[in-house]
Amino acid sequence: MRSAKQTMKPNCARVHERGSVLVLSLVLLVILTLLGLSGMETATLEERMAGNVRNKQLSFNAAETALRAGEAFLATTVGNTRPLAVNSSPSATQVWGANAPDPVSSVDRFWWNEATGAWWDGSTVSVTYDADSAGDTSHLVTQQPQYLIEELYSQEAGGSLVGGYTASPRRYFYRITARGVGKNDTAESFLQTTFVRTFENE
């Protein structure tokens, strides 16, 4: 009798299974890598957005500080004598005339749309914003906030309650414009308010 020899053939199904595991592992690795990169980009974007929001908030707070300083100047003017309105370079006790601070009169209807940072530095009042114990503010803003006051118009305020005073006092309307800059000059905020005060004496 002949002895039958059996030849073992490789299992093709198992070979294919081993190859598919490798391919699947590579696909999963690529997916995880993409997810990791996407997460890093999202975190970086969120960090930049948070920094921009803080920068803008700093500029807004600085402008508000300057605005309050302008209001305090008008509210605490010595005596009842109003500050003189001038058309150029007012002193520390003067204010601008209505629409007088116009760097380039032919460019825009509103002067604050055409005023540069350099113009603000030379034509406005600066205010110290939240300095530390050593007086340093560089850790907060790159430039100190500023304000500018314009006298818009006046009207009679009616009879005076001051005894023996016969002249009619006048009510003056002022526009205060404030500018604030954040940690860098890419964040800039402007605020305006109208302040009214009655002066007994001219």
Secondary structure, DSSP 8 states (H G I E B T S, - for coil): -----------HHHHHHHHHHHHHHHHHHHHHHHHHHHHHHHHHHHHHHHHHHHHHHHHHHHHHHHHHHHHHHHHT-STTB--EEESS---TTEEEETT---SSTTT-SSGGGT--HHHHHHHSEE---S--TTS--TTT-SS--EEEEEEEEEEE-----STT--S--EEEEEEEEEEEE-SSTT-EEEEEEEEEEEESB-
